[in-house]
Amino acid sequence: MWQITIVPVYILAFAILWGCLGGWLAIAPTTTGSYFGTCDYPRCYGVVFLAYGAGAIAGPQLAGFIKTSTGSYIGVFPYVLGLAVVGMVIAFTLMKPPKPIT
């Protein structure tokens, strides 16, 4: 998809990206509170947002390094895919859903 040079495809990809970011910023605080409880919520959400910030700093640096090394951003996508798969595996294996209060 990134090899197609059509403006509507770019606009669609851009809208999906920012829609996901907005969804994450709305869901992350609620999910953190549900999974870890309200007792340690500020500390737990701080760690979650710290991880988000670390990715926001390291991601563009890695992309810039790959662009400089290869001359194209296309080499970035396999790394993004790999990191996304690692994140999903960690989330599905380590995260236990909250138990409903009865």
N, CA, C and O atoms as CSV, one atom per row, in Angstrom:
chain,resi,resn,atom,element,x,y,z
A,1,MET,N,N,0.824,-1.197,0.000
A,1,MET,CA,C,0.000,0.000,0.000
A,1,MET,C,C,0.867,1.258,0.000
A,1,MET,O,O,0.488,2.268,-0.593
A,2,TRP,N,N,2.034,1.208,0.663
A,2,TRP,CA,C,2.872,2.383,0.725
A,2,TRP,C,C,3.570,2.672,-0.594
A,2,TRP,O,O,4.157,3.739,-0.768
A,3,GLN,N,N,3.509,1.721,-1.528
A,3,GLN,CA,C,4.146,1.944,-2.822
A,3,GLN,C,C,3.201,2.613,-3.819
A,3,GLN,O,O,3.631,3.018,-4.899
A,4,ILE,N,N,1.930,2.734,-3.470
A,4,ILE,CA,C,0.959,3.372,-4.349
A,4,ILE,C,C,1.039,4.880,-4.127
A,4,ILE,O,O,0.941,5.353,-2.995
A,5,THR,N,N,1.215,5.625,-5.201
A,5,THR,CA,C,1.359,7.079,-5.073
A,5,THR,C,C,0.052,7.779,-5.411
A,5,THR,O,O,-0.005,8.604,-6.322
A,6,ILE,N,N,-0.986,7.445,-4.675
A,6,ILE,CA,C,-2.295,8.045,-4.893
A,6,ILE,C,C,-2.664,8.820,-3.638
A,6,ILE,O,O,-2.548,8.300,-2.529
A,7,VAL,N,N,-3.107,10.056,-3.808
A,7,VAL,CA,C,-3.436,10.914,-2.672
A,7,VAL,C,C,-4.544,10.316,-1.806
A,7,VAL,O,O,-4.407,10.368,-0.584
A,8,PRO,N,N,-5.629,9.753,-2.339
A,8,PRO,CA,C,-6.654,9.178,-1.452
A,8,PRO,C,C,-6.132,8.047,-0.561
A,8,PRO,O,O,-6.584,7.902,0.575
A,9,VAL,N,N,-5.190,7.250,-1.059
A,9,VAL,CA,C,-4.619,6.179,-0.239
A,9,VAL,C,C,-3.826,6.779,0.915
A,9,VAL,O,O,-3.884,6.278,2.038
A,10,TYR,N,N,-3.096,7.834,0.647
A,10,TYR,CA,C,-2.354,8.518,1.703
A,10,TYR,C,C,-3.311,9.086,2.742
A,10,TYR,O,O,-3.084,8.938,3.943
A,11,ILE,N,N,-4.371,9.730,2.291
A,11,ILE,CA,C,-5.337,10.321,3.218
A,11,ILE,C,C,-6.001,9.241,4.065
A,11,ILE,O,O,-6.197,9.433,5.265
A,12,LEU,N,N,-6.347,8.113,3.459
A,12,LEU,CA,C,-6.957,7.010,4.204
A,12,LEU,C,C,-5.989,6.462,5.262
A,12,LEU,O,O,-6.382,6.253,6.410
A,13,ALA,N,N,-4.740,6.232,4.883
A,13,ALA,CA,C,-3.747,5.721,5.831
A,13,ALA,C,C,-3.511,6.717,6.961
A,13,ALA,O,O,-3.368,6.322,8.118
A,14,PHE,N,N,-3.469,7.992,6.634
A,14,PHE,CA,C,-3.276,9.042,7.634
A,14,PHE,C,C,-4.444,9.070,8.612
A,14,PHE,O,O,-4.236,9.185,9.819
A,15,ALA,N,N,-5.682,8.965,8.099
A,15,ALA,CA,C,-6.871,8.966,8.958
A,15,ALA,C,C,-6.899,7.738,9.864
A,15,ALA,O,O,-7.264,7.848,11.035
A,16,ILE,N,N,-6.524,6.585,9.349
A,16,ILE,CA,C,-6.498,5.367,10.170
A,16,ILE,C,C,-5.452,5.510,11.280
A,16,ILE,O,O,-5.720,5.168,12.431
A,17,LEU,N,N,-4.276,6.007,10.942
A,17,LEU,CA,C,-3.213,6.186,11.932
A,17,LEU,C,C,-3.674,7.094,13.073
A,17,LEU,O,O,-3.556,6.722,14.241
A,18,TRP,N,N,-4.189,8.261,12.753
A,18,TRP,CA,C,-4.578,9.200,13.802
A,18,TRP,C,C,-5.847,8.769,14.519
A,18,TRP,O,O,-6.058,9.131,15.676
A,19,GLY,N,N,-6.698,7.998,13.842
A,19,GLY,CA,C,-7.865,7.440,14.530
A,19,GLY,C,C,-7.446,6.428,15.582
A,19,GLY,O,O,-8.023,6.376,16.669
A,20,CYS,N,N,-6.446,5.628,15.261
A,20,CYS,CA,C,-5.931,4.654,16.240
A,20,CYS,C,C,-5.257,5.371,17.404
A,20,CYS,O,O,-5.428,4.971,18.556
A,21,LEU,N,N,-4.504,6.411,17.124
A,21,LEU,CA,C,-3.846,7.148,18.194
A,21,LEU,C,C,-4.877,7.764,19.132
A,21,LEU,O,O,-4.732,7.687,20.352
A,22,GLY,N,N,-5.904,8.367,18.575
A,22,GLY,CA,C,-6.950,8.954,19.404
A,22,GLY,C,C,-7.678,7.907,20.229
A,22,GLY,O,O,-8.027,8.156,21.383
A,23,GLY,N,N,-7.908,6.743,19.650
A,23,GLY,CA,C,-8.549,5.660,20.387
A,23,GLY,C,C,-7.685,5.175,21.532
A,23,GLY,O,O,-8.189,4.882,22.617
A,24,TRP,N,N,-6.372,5.088,21.294
A,24,TRP,CA,C,-5.470,4.649,22.359
A,24,TRP,C,C,-5.479,5.638,23.513
A,24,TRP,O,O,-5.511,5.235,24.676
A,25,LEU,N,N,-5.451,6.916,23.204
A,25,LEU,CA,C,-5.431,7.918,24.263
A,25,LEU,C,C,-6.732,7.932,25.063
A,25,LEU,O,O,-6.740,8.380,26.209
A,26,ALA,N,N,-7.821,7.455,24.485
A,26,ALA,CA,C,-9.079,7.373,25.217
A,26,ALA,C,C,-9.201,6.074,26.004
A,26,ALA,O,O,-9.777,6.057,27.092
A,27,ILE,N,N,-8.664,4.992,25.461
A,27,ILE,CA,C,-8.834,3.677,26.081
A,27,ILE,C,C,-7.774,3.392,27.148
A,27,ILE,O,O,-8.078,2.715,28.130
A,28,ALA,N,N,-6.564,3.873,26.994
A,28,ALA,CA,C,-5.462,3.529,27.902
A,28,ALA,C,C,-5.753,3.863,29.367
A,28,ALA,O,O,-5.515,3.007,30.219
A,29,PRO,N,N,-6.251,5.051,29.713
A,29,PRO,CA,C,-6.500,5.323,31.131
A,29,PRO,C,C,-7.571,4.413,31.738
A,29,PRO,O,O,-7.428,3.945,32.868
A,30,THR,N,N,-8.633,4.168,30.988
A,30,THR,CA,C,-9.701,3.316,31.489
A,30,THR,C,C,-9.233,1.880,31.655
A,30,THR,O,O,-9.528,1.241,32.665
A,31,THR,N,N,-8.510,1.375,30.676
A,31,THR,CA,C,-8.011,0.007,30.751
A,31,THR,C,C,-7.012,-0.150,31.892
A,31,THR,O,O,-7.023,-1.166,32.587
A,32,THR,N,N,-6.165,0.825,32.089
A,32,THR,CA,C,-5.203,0.767,33.189
A,32,THR,C,C,-5.931,0.696,34.525
A,32,THR,O,O,-5.561,-0.091,35.396
A,33,GLY,N,N,-6.948,1.503,34.685
A,33,GLY,CA,C,-7.733,1.464,35.923
A,33,GLY,C,C,-8.458,0.153,36.111
A,33,GLY,O,O,-8.549,-0.345,37.233
A,34,SER,N,N,-8.983,-0.425,35.026
A,34,SER,CA,C,-9.699,-1.701,35.120
A,34,SER,C,C,-8.767,-2.853,35.468
A,34,SER,O,O,-9.117,-3.716,36.273
A,35,TYR,N,N,-7.595,-2.869,34.872
A,35,TYR,CA,C,-6.682,-3.987,35.084
A,35,TYR,C,C,-5.925,-3.895,36.407
A,35,TYR,O,O,-5.702,-4.916,37.058
A,36,PHE,N,N,-5.534,-2.707,36.809
A,36,PHE,CA,C,-4.670,-2.565,37.976
A,36,PHE,C,C,-5.364,-1.970,39.192
A,36,PHE,O,O,-4.766,-1.893,40.265
A,37,GLY,N,N,-6.603,-1.553,39.044
A,37,GLY,CA,C,-7.346,-0.997,40.172
A,37,GLY,C,C,-7.049,0.475,40.390
A,37,GLY,O,O,-6.141,1.046,39.786
A,38,THR,N,N,-7.833,1.067,41.262
A,38,THR,CA,C,-7.697,2.504,41.503
A,38,THR,C,C,-6.715,2.832,42.617
A,38,THR,O,O,-6.338,3.992,42.787
A,39,CYS,N,N,-6.300,1.832,43.375
A,39,CYS,CA,C,-5.375,2.079,44.482
A,39,CYS,C,C,-4.031,2.600,43.969
A,39,CYS,O,O,-3.529,3.610,44.461
A,40,ASP,N,N,-3.461,1.928,43.002
A,40,ASP,CA,C,-2.170,2.331,42.445
A,40,ASP,C,C,-2.310,2.903,41.039
A,40,ASP,O,O,-1.359,2.862,40.258
A,41,TYR,N,N,-3.469,3.428,40.711
A,41,TYR,CA,C,-3.733,3.904,39.351
A,41,TYR,C,C,-2.720,4.946,38.874
A,41,TYR,O,O,-2.197,4.801,37.769
A,42,PRO,N,N,-2.415,5.998,39.658
A,42,PRO,CA,C,-1.484,7.007,39.127
A,42,PRO,C,C,-0.108,6.433,38.784
A,42,PRO,O,O,0.483,6.793,37.766
A,43,ARG,N,N,0.387,5.557,39.622
A,43,ARG,CA,C,1.704,4.970,39.356
A,43,ARG,C,C,1.651,4.056,38.132
A,43,ARG,O,O,2.538,4.106,37.281
A,44,CYS,N,N,0.614,3.224,38.042
A,44,CYS,CA,C,0.507,2.296,36.916
A,44,CYS,C,C,0.305,3.039,35.599
A,44,CYS,O,O,0.922,2.692,34.592
A,45,TYR,N,N,-0.551,4.054,35.599
A,45,TYR,CA,C,-0.765,4.795,34.362
A,45,TYR,C,C,0.488,5.577,33.977
A,45,TYR,O,O,0.752,5.779,32.792
A,46,GLY,N,N,1.254,6.013,34.965
A,46,GLY,CA,C,2.516,6.680,34.673
A,46,GLY,C,C,3.481,5.757,33.944
A,46,GLY,O,O,4.168,6.180,33.015
A,47,VAL,N,N,3.533,4.499,34.364
A,47,VAL,CA,C,4.406,3.529,33.697
A,47,VAL,C,C,3.916,3.262,32.273
A,47,VAL,O,O,4.718,3.182,31.343
A,48,VAL,N,N,2.595,3.123,32.105
A,48,VAL,CA,C,2.032,2.892,30.773
A,48,VAL,C,C,2.358,4.076,29.856
A,48,VAL,O,O,2.775,3.876,28.715
A,49,PHE,N,N,2.174,5.289,30.339
A,49,PHE,CA,C,2.426,6.457,29.506
A,49,PHE,C,C,3.918,6.670,29.288
A,49,PHE,O,O,4.319,7.212,28.258
A,50,LEU,N,N,4.753,6.247,30.250
A,50,LEU,CA,C,6.191,6.318,30.061
A,50,LEU,C,C,6.632,5.412,28.917
A,50,LEU,O,O,7.486,5.786,28.113
A,51,ALA,N,N,6.043,4.212,28.848
A,51,ALA,CA,C,6.358,3.304,27.743
A,51,ALA,C,C,5.931,3.912,26.405
A,51,ALA,O,O,6.647,3.798,25.410
A,52,TYR,N,N,4.766,4.554,26.387
A,52,TYR,CA,C,4.293,5.240,25.175
A,52,TYR,C,C,5.270,6.343,24.772
A,52,TYR,O,O,5.597,6.486,23.594
A,53,GLY,N,N,5.727,7.111,25.734
A,53,GLY,CA,C,6.676,8.185,25.450
A,53,GLY,C,C,8.017,7.668,24.960
A,53,GLY,O,O,8.625,8.259,24.067
A,54,ALA,N,N,8.485,6.565,25.542
A,54,ALA,CA,C,9.750,5.979,25.094
A,54,ALA,C,C,9.637,5.526,23.643
A,54,ALA,O,O,10.571,5.707,22.862
A,55,GLY,N,N,8.507,4.943,23.283
A,55,GLY,CA,C,8.294,4.550,21.891
A,55,GLY,C,C,8.222,5.747,20.962
A,55,GLY,O,O,8.684,5.690,19.823
A,56,ALA,N,N,7.631,6.845,21.461
A,56,ALA,CA,C,7.533,8.056,20.645
A,56,ALA,C,C,8.899,8.691,20.406
A,56,ALA,O,O,9.101,9.380,19.406
A,57,ILE,N,N,9.828,8.460,21.317
A,57,ILE,CA,C,11.182,8.995,21.130
A,57,ILE,C,C,12.027,8.037,20.291
A,57,ILE,O,O,12.720,8.461,19.366
A,58,ALA,N,N,11.967,6.747,20.616
A,58,ALA,CA,C,12.834,5.777,19.941
A,58,ALA,C,C,12.373,5.468,18.518
A,58,ALA,O,O,13.211,5.235,17.647
A,59,GLY,N,N,11.079,5.459,18.262
A,59,GLY,CA,C,10.553,5.105,16.950
A,59,GLY,C,C,11.052,6.000,15.820
A,59,GLY,O,O,11.591,5.494,14.835
A,60,PRO,N,N,10.887,7.304,15.935
A,60,PRO,CA,C,11.389,8.172,14.863
A,60,PRO,C,C,12.906,8.117,14.709
A,60,PRO,O,O,13.428,8.268,13.604
A,61,GLN,N,N,13.612,7.899,15.818
A,61,GLN,CA,C,15.068,7.778,15.722
A,61,GLN,C,C,15.449,6.539,14.909
A,61,GLN,O,O,16.326,6.600,14.047
A,62,LEU,N,N,14.784,5.417,15.188
A,62,LEU,CA,C,15.042,4.185,14.437
A,62,LEU,C,C,14.658,4.358,12.965
A,62,LEU,O,O,15.390,3.927,12.074
A,63,ALA,N,N,13.510,4.988,12.716
A,63,ALA,CA,C,13.080,5.202,11.331
A,63,ALA,C,C,14.067,6.092,10.582
A,63,ALA,O,O,14.379,5.836,9.419
A,64,GLY,N,N,14.555,7.129,11.242
A,64,GLY,CA,C,15.543,8.003,10.612
A,64,GLY,C,C,16.844,7.290,10.314
A,64,GLY,O,O,17.458,7.512,9.271
A,65,PHE,N,N,17.266,6.430,11.232
A,65,PHE,CA,C,18.492,5.658,11.012
A,65,PHE,C,C,18.345,4.719,9.817
A,65,PHE,O,O,19.251,4.606,8.992
A,66,ILE,N,N,17.194,4.046,9.731
A,66,ILE,CA,C,16.960,3.130,8.608
A,66,ILE,C,C,16.869,3.910,7.303
A,66,ILE,O,O,17.391,3.460,6.284
A,67,LYS,N,N,16.217,5.067,7.313
A,67,LYS,CA,C,16.116,5.898,6.106
A,67,LYS,C,C,17.501,6.344,5.656
A,67,LYS,O,O,17.805,6.323,4.463
A,68,THR,N,N,18.334,6.745,6.598
A,68,THR,CA,C,19.689,7.178,6.255
A,68,THR,C,C,20.523,6.013,5.725
A,68,THR,O,O,21.309,6.178,4.792
A,69,SER,N,N,20.349,4.841,6.321
A,69,SER,CA,C,21.145,3.674,5.924
A,69,SER,C,C,20.734,3.113,4.577
A,69,SER,O,O,21.586,2.724,3.778
A,70,THR,N,N,19.430,3.067,4.318
A,70,THR,CA,C,18.943,2.410,3.104
A,70,THR,C,C,18.480,3.376,2.028
A,70,THR,O,O,18.381,3.001,0.860
A,71,GLY,N,N,18.195,4.621,2.409
A,71,GLY,CA,C,17.709,5.587,1.445
A,71,GLY,C,C,16.202,5.567,1.253
A,71,GLY,O,O,15.682,6.284,0.398
A,72,SER,N,N,15.487,4.756,2.034
A,72,SER,CA,C,14.043,4.639,1.891
A,72,SER,C,C,13.416,4.293,3.243
A,72,SER,O,O,14.050,3.673,4.097
A,73,TYR,N,N,12.176,4.699,3.414
A,73,TYR,CA,C,11.439,4.358,4.632
A,73,TYR,C,C,10.803,2.970,4.555
A,73,TYR,O,O,10.272,2.492,5.558
A,74,ILE,N,N,10.839,2.329,3.428
A,74,ILE,CA,C,10.182,1.024,3.273
A,74,ILE,C,C,10.792,-0.010,4.225
A,74,ILE,O,O,10.082,-0.906,4.682
A,75,GLY,N,N,12.065,0.091,4.530
A,75,GLY,CA,C,12.705,-0.833,5.444
A,75,GLY,C,C,12.240,-0.716,6.885
A,75,GLY,O,O,12.552,-1.577,7.707
A,76,VAL,N,N,11.494,0.342,7.205
A,76,VAL,CA,C,10.998,0.542,8.570
A,76,VAL,C,C,9.818,-0.390,8.859
A,76,VAL,O,O,9.652,-0.843,9.992
A,77,PHE,N,N,9.016,-0.673,7.867
A,77,PHE,CA,C,7.770,-1.409,8.088
A,77,PHE,C,C,7.954,-2.808,8.651
A,77,PHE,O,O,7.160,-3.203,9.505
A,78,PRO,N,N,8.949,-3.587,8.233
A,78,PRO,CA,C,9.131,-4.900,8.877
A,78,PRO,C,C,9.439,-4.790,10.372
A,78,PRO,O,O,8.995,-5.632,11.153
A,79,TYR,N,N,10.185,-3.774,10.776
A,79,TYR,CA,C,10.473,-3.586,12.201
A,79,TYR,C,C,9.203,-3.218,12.962
A,79,TYR,O,O,8.967,-3.713,14.063
A,80,VAL,N,N,8.404,-2.363,12.380
A,80,VAL,CA,C,7.140,-1.986,13.021
A,80,VAL,C,C,6.237,-3.207,13.160
A,80,VAL,O,O,5.620,-3.410,14.206
A,81,LEU,N,N,6.161,-4.012,12.120
A,81,LEU,CA,C,5.358,-5.231,12.177
A,81,LEU,C,C,5.871,-6.170,13.262
A,81,LEU,O,O,5.084,-6.700,14.047
A,82,GLY,N,N,7.171,-6.376,13.312
A,82,GLY,CA,C,7.753,-7.252,14.326
A,82,GLY,C,C,7.491,-6.765,15.744
A,82,GLY,O,O,7.131,-7.554,16.618
A,83,LEU,N,N,7.669,-5.478,15.971
A,83,LEU,CA,C,7.406,-4.925,17.306
A,83,LEU,C,C,5.933,-5.005,17.672
A,83,LEU,O,O,5.597,-5.228,18.835
A,84,ALA,N,N,5.053,-4.828,16.700
A,84,ALA,CA,C,3.618,-4.950,16.968
A,84,ALA,C,C,3.252,-6.382,17.351
A,84,ALA,O,O,2.452,-6.600,18.261
A,85,VAL,N,N,3.835,-7.348,16.661
A,85,VAL,CA,C,3.568,-8.765,16.989
A,85,VAL,C,C,4.097,-9.092,18.385
A,85,VAL,O,O,3.425,-9.771,19.161
A,86,VAL,N,N,5.302,-8.610,18.706
A,86,VAL,CA,C,5.854,-8.846,20.046
A,86,VAL,C,C,4.940,-8.232,21.113
A,86,VAL,O,O,4.678,-8.856,22.141
A,87,GLY,N,N,4.470,-7.038,20.873
A,87,GLY,CA,C,3.561,-6.390,21.820
A,87,GLY,C,C,2.263,-7.148,22.003
A,87,GLY,O,O,1.765,-7.266,23.123
A,88,MET,N,N,1.703,-7.668,20.909
A,88,MET,CA,C,0.463,-8.445,21.025
A,88,MET,C,C,0.682,-9.747,21.777
A,88,MET,O,O,-0.152,-10.152,22.586
A,89,VAL,N,N,1.804,-10.400,21.509
A,89,VAL,CA,C,2.098,-11.654,22.216
A,89,VAL,C,C,2.254,-11.388,23.714
A,89,VAL,O,O,1.712,-12.126,24.537
A,90,ILE,N,N,2.980,-10.352,24.060
A,90,ILE,CA,C,3.152,-10.008,25.476
A,90,ILE,C,C,1.812,-9.680,26.113
A,90,ILE,O,O,1.523,-10.141,27.217
A,91,ALA,N,N,0.997,-8.894,25.435
A,91,ALA,CA,C,-0.293,-8.512,25.988
A,91,ALA,C,C,-1.204,-9.716,26.186
A,91,ALA,O,O,-1.860,-9.826,27.222
A,92,PHE,N,N,-1.256,-10.611,25.220
A,92,PHE,CA,C,-2.164,-11.760,25.328
A,92,PHE,C,C,-1.668,-12.814,26.309
A,92,PHE,O,O,-2.476,-13.557,26.866
A,93,THR,N,N,-0.365,-12.898,26.531
A,93,THR,CA,C,0.131,-13.929,27.445
A,93,THR,C,C,0.247,-13.438,28.881
A,93,THR,O,O,0.030,-14.215,29.811
A,94,LEU,N,N,0.579,-12.185,29.082
A,94,LEU,CA,C,0.806,-11.698,30.438
A,94,LEU,C,C,-0.380,-10.976,31.063
A,94,LEU,O,O,-0.531,-10.981,32.285
A,95,MET,N,N,-1.207,-10.370,30.261
A,95,MET,CA,C,-2.324,-9.596,30.815
A,95,MET,C,C,-3.506,-10.516,31.109
A,95,MET,O,O,-3.970,-11.254,30.240
A,96,LYS,N,N,-3.971,-10.454,32.327
A,96,LYS,CA,C,-5.163,-11.198,32.718
A,96,LYS,C,C,-6.311,-10.203,32.846
A,96,LYS,O,O,-6.161,-9.163,33.488
A,97,PRO,N,N,-7.457,-10.514,32.238
A,97,PRO,CA,C,-8.575,-9.581,32.351
A,97,PRO,C,C,-9.043,-9.471,33.798
A,97,PRO,O,O,-8.932,-10.425,34.569
A,98,PRO,N,N,-9.566,-8.301,34.161
A,98,PRO,CA,C,-10.034,-8.123,35.539
A,98,PRO,C,C,-11.209,-9.053,35.861
A,98,PRO,O,O,-12.044,-9.346,35.005
A,99,LYS,N,N,-11.249,-9.504,37.106
A,99,LYS,CA,C,-12.345,-10.352,37.537
A,99,LYS,C,C,-13.524,-9.485,37.946
A,99,LYS,O,O,-13.348,-8.511,38.679
A,100,PRO,N,N,-14.719,-9.821,37.485
A,100,PRO,CA,C,-15.873,-9.013,37.855
A,100,PRO,C,C,-16.173,-9.117,39.345
A,100,PRO,O,O,-16.046,-10.184,39.946
A,101,ILE,N,N,-16.563,-8.016,39.916
A,101,ILE,CA,C,-16.913,-7.971,41.335
A,101,ILE,C,C,-18.329,-8.503,41.491
A,101,ILE,O,O,-19.264,-7.992,40.875
A,102,THR,N,N,-18.484,-9.530,42.317
A,102,THR,CA,C,-19.828,-10.107,42.504
A,102,THR,C,C,-20.376,-9.841,43.865
A,102,THR,O,O,-21.492,-10.260,44.175
